[in-house]
């Protein structure tokens, strides 16, 4: 039951208003108002409590959170375009002092992407004390966000490239797998306009494959993932041209919605790219994927892999990292088609690939 949470909303005239529970919309389950650590608070187990009619593009969001220490997640959603599309920054109390205690991920079509966005600019270390009120401040400007935890003078997490398009949208409190208690939320929107353009990103590493086409979304219980669809099965209009990020990453959830009709079924998309070779040659195909992949070159299956969360051992996260996996492929003169069948369970649906000259590694 969602009944009460103190909120101060800083308006343009700097006149705070008192929160009324009728202003919040709960998506998910397990939200309960309670007195916790001597304060009125909202406990969110698994879901998002959205502030109705909020419009936040840039500015500051502050709140206090009480973390409980078990494997759980708690944070703030912002620029919510819909219940399935927003930016998210959250804390992992069970990973306090670890390099991924703090995490940023875009949410597209209801799907998180933490397996795709990891490392500098996306995850960071922080000490996350338990069982006391911990102040969190998020400062958002354009495509950048800075997170300050527990009164830190400098941001522990700096996101230099928020992945979703800039927009004004709702803000929300977010919890998962046992969540946390929230109190004293203060929202201070800034009077800004949309940036003219996304800041330039580092150029792609040479030989990164950036031009792809995506098939419609299927399910692995309905379509085989170890066979390339015949060109007659999918007409040309069924494929969507996409351009990878400068890192080479294609976040499939930006373009396709995951559907799973059963626990045994995974969402499936085929991605294809055509490489034109001037002559017959062997090359090194470096790739990353989440969660499962079947890789084909000119219709021939050359690799199958499973990088699903905990699929290899209990601590395995399934982070997609370009450079960890590679195969050596023989290209024929003229066009060569590379196809990845990428399946998704949860945590991030995407891939990246780079085709490097093999002869150069041997000085030829």
C-alpha positions in Angstrom: 0.0 0.0 0.0 1.3 3.4 -1.0 0.0 6.1 1.4 2.6 8.6 2.5 6.1 9.8 1.8 7.4 13.3 2.6 8.5 15.1 -0.5 9.7 18.7 -1.2 9.4 19.8 -4.8 11.4 22.9 -5.4 9.4 25.1 -7.9 10.6 28.0 -9.9 9.5 30.3 -7.1 11.4 28.2 -4.6 8.2 27.4 -2.7 8.3 23.8 -1.4 5.1 21.8 -1.5 4.1 18.9 0.7 3.9 15.5 -0.9 0.5 13.9 -1.2 0.3 10.2 -2.0 -2.3 10.7 -4.7 0.5 12.3 -6.7 2.4 9.0 -7.1 1.8 6.1 -9.5 3.2 2.7 -8.5 4.4 0.4 -11.2 5.3 -3.1 -9.9 4.6 -4.4 -6.4 5.7 -4.2 -2.9 5.6 -0.5 -2.0 4.7 0.1 1.6 4.7 3.4 3.6 6.2 3.0 7.1 8.1 4.7 9.8 11.7 3.5 9.5 14.7 4.7 11.5 12.4 7.3 13.1 11.2 8.8 9.8 8.1 8.4 7.6 9.4 6.5 4.5 8.4 4.5 1.5 9.8 1.0 1.2 10.0 -0.2 -2.4 10.5 -3.9 -2.9 10.3 -4.3 -6.7 9.0 -1.5 -8.9 8.9 2.2 -9.5 6.9 4.9 -7.7 6.5 7.7 -10.3 5.8 11.3 -9.4 2.7 12.2 -11.5 2.9 15.2 -13.7 6.6 15.7 -13.0 8.7 17.2 -15.8 12.4 16.9 -15.3 15.1 17.4 -18.0 18.0 18.9 -16.2 18.5 19.8 -12.5 19.0 18.1 -9.2 17.3 15.2 -7.5 18.1 14.5 -3.9 16.8 11.9 -1.5 17.7 9.9 1.5 17.8 6.1 1.3 18.2 3.4 3.9 19.9 0.3 2.6 19.5 -3.2 4.1 22.6 -5.0 3.0 21.2 -8.0 1.2 21.5 -8.4 -2.6 19.2 -5.7 -3.6 19.0 -2.5 -5.7 17.7 1.0 -5.1 17.9 4.2 -7.1 16.2 7.0 -9.0 14.6 6.9 -12.5 14.5 10.2 -14.4 13.5 11.6 -17.8 10.7 9.0 -17.9 9.1 9.1 -21.4 7.0 6.1 -20.4 6.9 3.3 -17.8 9.2 1.4 -20.0 11.6 4.1 -21.2 13.8 6.1 -18.8 17.2 6.7 -17.4 18.2 4.9 -14.2 21.0 5.3 -11.7 21.0 2.9 -8.7 23.0 1.6 -5.8 24.0 -2.0 -5.1 24.4 -2.2 -1.3 25.8 -5.7 -1.3 28.7 -4.5 -3.5 29.8 -1.6 -1.3 33.4 -0.6 -2.0 33.4 -2.6 -5.2 34.0 -1.1 -8.7 30.3 -1.6 -9.6 28.6 -0.4 -6.3 27.0 2.3 -8.4 25.4 1.7 -11.8 23.9 3.7 -14.7 21.7 2.0 -17.3 19.2 3.2 -19.9 15.9 1.5 -19.9 14.5 0.9 -23.3 11.3 -1.0 -24.0 11.3 -2.1 -20.4 14.7 -3.8 -20.6 17.8 -2.9 -18.4 21.2 -2.8 -20.1 23.7 -3.1 -17.2 25.4 -6.0 -19.0 26.1 -3.7 -21.9 27.2 -0.6 -20.0 29.9 -1.3 -17.5 33.2 0.3 -16.5 34.2 4.0 -16.5 31.2 6.3 -17.2 28.7 3.6 -16.3 29.8 2.0 -13.0 31.8 3.3 -10.0 33.0 2.5 -6.5 31.4 3.9 -3.4 31.0 3.0 0.2 27.3 2.3 0.9 26.7 2.3 4.7 23.8 0.1 5.9 20.9 0.7 8.2 21.1 4.4 8.4 19.9 7.3 6.3 22.3 7.9 3.4 21.9 11.1 1.4 22.1 10.8 -2.4 22.3 13.7 -4.8 22.0 13.4 -8.6 22.9 16.4 -10.8 21.8 16.1 -14.5 22.8 18.4 -17.3 22.4 17.6 -21.0 23.8 14.1 -21.6 25.9 14.1 -18.4 25.0 13.1 -14.8 26.9 13.2 -11.6 26.0 11.2 -8.5 27.1 12.2 -5.0 26.7 9.6 -2.2 26.7 10.3 1.6 27.8 13.9 1.4 30.8 13.4 -0.9 32.4 16.6 -2.1 33.2 15.0 -5.5 30.9 12.8 -7.6 31.6 9.0 -7.2 29.9 8.3 -10.5 30.1 10.6 -13.5 28.1 9.6 -16.6 29.4 11.5 -19.6 27.0 10.1 -22.1 23.5 9.3 -21.1 22.3 6.9 -23.8 18.7 7.9 -24.2 17.6 11.0 -26.1 17.3 14.2 -24.1 13.7 14.8 -23.0 11.7 16.1 -20.1 9.9 13.3 -18.3 8.8 12.0 -15.0 11.0 11.1 -12.0 10.6 8.0 -9.9 12.0 6.0 -7.0 13.1 2.6 -8.0 13.7 -0.6 -6.1 14.4 -4.2 -7.0 14.9 -7.6 -5.2 14.2 -6.3 -1.8 14.9 -2.6 -2.5 15.2 0.0 0.2 13.5 2.7 2.2 13.3 6.3 0.7 12.7 9.6 2.5 13.1 13.3 2.0 12.9 13.6 -1.7 13.8 17.0 -3.2 13.5 17.8 -6.9 15.0 21.0 -8.3 14.4 21.2 -12.1 16.6 23.6 -14.0 15.2 26.0 -16.6 17.1 24.6 -19.6 16.4 23.6 -23.1 17.4 20.4 -25.0 21.0 20.3 -26.1 21.7 21.1 -29.7 23.3 17.8 -30.2 24.9 14.9 -28.3 28.5 15.6 -27.5 31.0 14.0 -29.9 32.1 10.6 -28.7 35.6 9.1 -29.3 35.9 7.7 -32.9 35.3 4.0 -33.3 38.3 1.7 -33.2 39.4 0.9 -36.7 37.6 -2.0 -38.3 34.6 -1.8 -36.0 31.5 -2.9 -37.7 28.9 -0.1 -37.3 26.3 -0.7 -40.1 23.9 -3.5 -39.3 20.3 -4.6 -40.1 18.1 -6.2 -37.4 15.4 -8.7 -38.1 12.0 -8.6 -36.3 12.0 -10.1 -32.7 11.3 -13.8 -32.3 11.4 -16.3 -29.5 13.7 -19.2 -29.4 10.9 -21.7 -28.8 9.3 -20.5 -32.1 12.3 -19.8 -34.3 15.6 -21.7 -34.4 18.6 -19.7 -33.4 21.2 -22.0 -35.0 19.9 -21.5 -38.6 20.0 -18.3 -40.6 16.6 -17.3 -41.9 16.2 -17.8 -45.6 16.0 -14.6 -47.5 12.6 -15.7 -48.7 11.3 -16.0 -45.1 11.9 -12.3 -44.4 11.4 -9.7 -47.1 13.7 -6.7 -47.3 11.3 -4.4 -45.4 11.4 -6.7 -42.4 15.0 -5.7 -41.6 15.8 -2.4 -39.9 19.0 -0.6 -40.6 20.8 0.5 -37.5 24.1 2.2 -36.7 26.2 1.1 -33.7 27.5 3.4 -31.0 31.1 4.5 -31.4 32.1 1.6 -29.2 30.6 -0.8 -31.7 27.7 -1.6 -29.4 24.2 -2.2 -30.7 21.6 -2.1 -27.9 18.9 -4.2 -29.4 16.3 -3.0 -26.9 16.4 0.4 -28.5 14.8 -1.1 -31.6 13.0 -4.3 -30.4 10.8 -5.3 -27.5 11.6 -8.5 -25.7 8.9 -11.1 -25.6 9.0 -14.4 -23.7 6.0 -16.7 -23.7 7.6 -19.1 -21.2 10.5 -19.4 -18.8 12.3 -21.6 -21.3 12.0 -19.2 -24.2 14.4 -16.3 -24.9 13.9 -13.2 -27.1 15.8 -13.6 -30.4 16.9 -11.1 -33.1 19.1 -11.8 -36.1 21.7 -9.0 -36.9 23.4 -9.0 -40.3 26.2 -6.9 -41.8 27.8 -7.3 -45.3 31.6 -7.0 -45.7 33.1 -6.6 -49.2 36.6 -8.2 -49.6 38.9 -7.3 -52.5 40.4 -10.8 -52.3 40.2 -14.1 -50.5 41.7 -13.5 -47.0 41.6 -14.6 -43.4 40.5 -12.1 -40.8 40.0 -12.0 -37.0 36.4 -11.4 -36.0 36.3 -9.9 -32.4 32.8 -9.8 -30.9 30.8 -9.4 -27.7 27.3 -10.4 -26.9 24.6 -10.7 -24.3 23.1 -13.2 -23.5 23.5 -15.9 -26.1 24.8 -15.9 -29.7 25.1 -18.0 -32.8 27.5 -16.5 -35.3 27.4 -17.2 -39.0 29.7 -16.2 -41.9 28.2 -16.7 -45.4 25.5 -18.9 -43.9 27.9 -21.2 -42.1 27.6 -21.5 -38.3 31.1 -20.9 -36.8 30.4 -20.1 -33.1 27.8 -20.6 -30.4 28.2 -19.0 -27.0 26.3 -18.5 -23.7 27.0 -15.5 -21.6 23.8 -15.5 -19.5 24.0 -14.2 -15.9 25.4 -17.0 -13.7 25.5 -19.5 -16.6 29.2 -20.3 -16.0 29.5 -20.0 -12.2 27.5 -18.2 -9.4 29.6 -15.1 -9.7 29.4 -14.8 -13.5 27.8 -11.5 -14.5 27.6 -11.9 -18.2 29.1 -8.4 -19.0 29.6 -7.9 -22.7 33.2 -6.9 -23.4 34.5 -6.5 -26.9 37.9 -8.2 -27.1 37.3 -11.2 -24.9 36.1 -13.5 -27.7 37.3 -13.9 -31.3 37.3 -16.3 -34.1 39.3 -16.4 -37.4 37.2 -16.3 -40.6 37.9 -16.9 -44.2 36.4 -14.2 -46.5 35.8 -14.8 -50.1 36.3 -12.1 -52.8 33.2 -9.8 -53.0 30.4 -9.5 -50.5 30.4 -11.6 -47.3 27.5 -11.7 -44.9 28.0 -11.9 -41.1 25.0 -12.8 -39.1 24.6 -12.9 -35.3 21.6 -14.6 -33.7 21.4 -12.8 -30.4 19.1 -14.2 -27.6 18.2 -12.4 -24.4 17.0 -13.5 -21.0 17.6 -10.3 -18.9 20.2 -7.6 -18.1 21.1 -6.4 -21.5 20.4 -7.4 -25.1 23.1 -6.4 -27.5 26.3 -7.1 -29.4 29.4 -5.5 -30.9 31.9 -6.7 -33.5 35.2 -5.7 -35.1 36.9 -7.4 -38.1 40.6 -7.1 -37.9 43.2 -8.0 -40.6 44.8 -11.2 -39.5 47.9 -10.9 -41.7 49.0 -7.8 -39.9 49.4 -9.7 -36.7 52.1 -11.8 -38.3 53.9 -9.0 -40.1 52.8 -9.9 -43.5 
